[in-house]
Amino acid sequence: MRTLVVVDAANVVGSVPDGWWHDRRGAAERLRDRLVRYAEKGVAGHPGPVDVVLVVEGAARGVESVPGVRVVSAPGSGDDRIVEVAAEAADRPCVVVTADRELRRRVAESGAECVGPRTVRP
């Protein structure tokens, strides 16, 4: 069964002070494009291919999916949508990429493993 990798776009993009706040949508698109390679090779000890979901919110809503990365626009809280996606994947391995401690606690309740942003943004 393929591992699901759920990426907290706001948290990962915000982990590097590279001016992302000037173009949140563009930063989310650049992250999405970098994630394609992880869909193929795997992440955090989970060999590829894996299914990658990038959850975006706020100004990044509407970023389009690309082959290898499905983008989900949260209608409200990105964290709430990430919890929902992780819970929907309770029957398969799930890795959530975030440094948000409260989000980590919430997704762990559905059995998801958590890794930090540097896993996909060295």
DORO-35601 format. One record per residue (C-alpha): residue number from 0; x, y, z. Coordinates in pm, 1 decimal, decimal comma. Layout:
residues N
<NUM <X Y Z>>
...
END
This chain:
residues 122
<0 <0,0 0,0 0,0>>
<1 <139,4 340,9 -99,8>>
<2 <224,9 586,5 172,9>>
<3 <33,7 912,9 180,5>>
<4 <250,9 1218,7 243,0>>
<5 <53,3 1525,0 351,9>>
<6 <245,5 1852,9 342,1>>
<7 <146,4 2157,9 547,1>>
<8 <227,8 2419,6 282,6>>
<9 <206,9 2722,8 511,6>>
<10 <434,5 2566,3 771,0>>
<11 <692,7 2433,6 524,8>>
<12 <702,7 2753,4 318,1>>
<13 <727,6 2959,6 636,6>>
<14 <1020,8 2756,3 765,3>>
<15 <1268,8 2949,1 547,7>>
<16 <1273,6 3331,7 554,0>>
<17 <1327,7 3374,2 180,2>>
<18 <1071,1 3647,1 113,6>>
<19 <778,3 3404,7 69,0>>
<20 <544,5 3658,2 232,8>>
<21 <568,9 3878,7 -76,7>>
<22 <414,9 3605,7 -294,6>>
<23 <246,3 3331,8 -91,5>>
<24 <89,3 3168,2 -393,6>>
<25 <419,6 3162,7 -583,2>>
<26 <595,7 3015,7 -279,7>>
<27 <334,3 2738,5 -259,9>>
<28 <376,2 2668,5 -631,9>>
<29 <754,8 2642,5 -594,2>>
<30 <709,6 2400,8 -302,5>>
<31 <461,4 2195,7 -506,3>>
<32 <710,4 2168,6 -789,7>>
<33 <990,4 2056,6 -552,9>>
<34 <763,3 1789,6 -404,8>>
<35 <730,5 1605,5 -738,5>>
<36 <1067,4 1437,1 -684,0>>
<37 <954,8 1308,6 -342,9>>
<38 <646,9 1150,6 -500,3>>
<39 <883,7 944,6 -711,9>>
<40 <1163,7 866,1 -466,4>>
<41 <977,1 861,5 -133,8>>
<42 <1027,7 1042,4 192,8>>
<43 <1136,4 978,7 552,1>>
<44 <1209,2 609,2 512,5>>
<45 <902,2 545,7 298,0>>
<46 <1024,1 440,5 -46,0>>
<47 <855,2 576,8 -355,3>>
<48 <636,4 602,6 -520,2>>
<49 <423,7 777,9 -257,7>>
<50 <105,5 982,4 -290,4>>
<51 <174,5 1348,3 -208,7>>
<52 <-96,5 1591,4 -99,8>>
<53 <-6,4 1957,8 -50,2>>
<54 <-260,1 2141,8 165,9>>
<55 <-275,3 2515,6 98,1>>
<56 <-475,4 2790,8 263,2>>
<57 <-529,6 3165,2 247,9>>
<58 <-359,1 3346,6 -39,5>>
<59 <-225,4 3015,3 -172,7>>
<60 <-574,1 2872,9 -233,4>>
<61 <-628,7 2779,0 -594,7>>
<62 <-278,8 2647,8 -662,6>>
<63 <-324,8 2373,2 -919,3>>
<64 <-223,2 2010,0 -885,7>>
<65 <54,6 1869,4 -1103,9>>
<66 <140,4 1508,5 -1189,1>>
<67 <270,8 1355,8 -867,4>>
<68 <133,1 1620,6 -630,5>>
<69 <-235,4 1670,6 -554,1>>
<70 <-309,1 2015,4 -413,1>>
<71 <-597,7 2056,4 -169,8>>
<72 <-720,0 2408,3 -94,1>>
<73 <-850,0 2432,3 262,1>>
<74 <-1176,7 2626,8 274,1>>
<75 <-1086,5 2743,8 624,1>>
<76 <-809,0 2628,3 852,1>>
<77 <-529,1 2442,7 676,0>>
<78 <-461,6 2249,6 995,9>>
<79 <-821,5 2127,3 1011,4>>
<80 <-804,0 2008,6 650,9>>
<81 <-473,1 1829,4 715,6>>
<82 <-631,8 1648,3 1011,9>>
<83 <-921,1 1542,4 786,3>>
<84 <-689,2 1415,8 511,6>>
<85 <-481,6 1218,9 764,2>>
<86 <-794,5 1069,2 921,8>>
<87 <-923,8 963,2 578,1>>
<88 <-595,6 771,9 532,8>>
<89 <-620,5 577,9 859,9>>
<90 <-603,5 247,8 666,9>>
<91 <-264,1 321,3 509,0>>
<92 <72,3 463,8 611,4>>
<93 <52,9 841,4 642,1>>
<94 <331,4 1094,8 696,3>>
<95 <250,3 1457,9 775,0>>
<96 <519,7 1717,6 706,1>>
<97 <492,9 2001,9 957,3>>
<98 <669,3 2156,6 1254,1>>
<99 <341,9 2268,6 1413,9>>
<100 <329,9 2093,5 1752,6>>
<101 <-47,1 2110,1 1795,8>>
<102 <-104,6 1979,4 1443,0>>
<103 <140,8 1695,7 1509,7>>
<104 <-57,7 1599,5 1818,6>>
<105 <-387,0 1608,1 1629,9>>
<106 <-274,5 1394,4 1333,8>>
<107 <-103,0 1143,0 1562,3>>
<108 <-449,8 1055,3 1692,9>>
<109 <-527,2 900,3 1353,8>>
<110 <-195,5 715,2 1347,6>>
<111 <-2,8 951,1 1120,3>>
<112 <374,0 982,7 1149,2>>
<113 <514,0 1335,6 1155,9>>
<114 <835,9 1475,8 1013,5>>
<115 <971,7 1828,0 998,3>>
<116 <987,9 2070,0 705,7>>
<117 <1355,5 1997,1 641,8>>
<118 <1249,0 1653,3 524,1>>
<119 <1124,2 1814,4 201,7>>
<120 <1298,3 2151,0 217,3>>
<121 <1662,9 2094,4 309,8>>
END
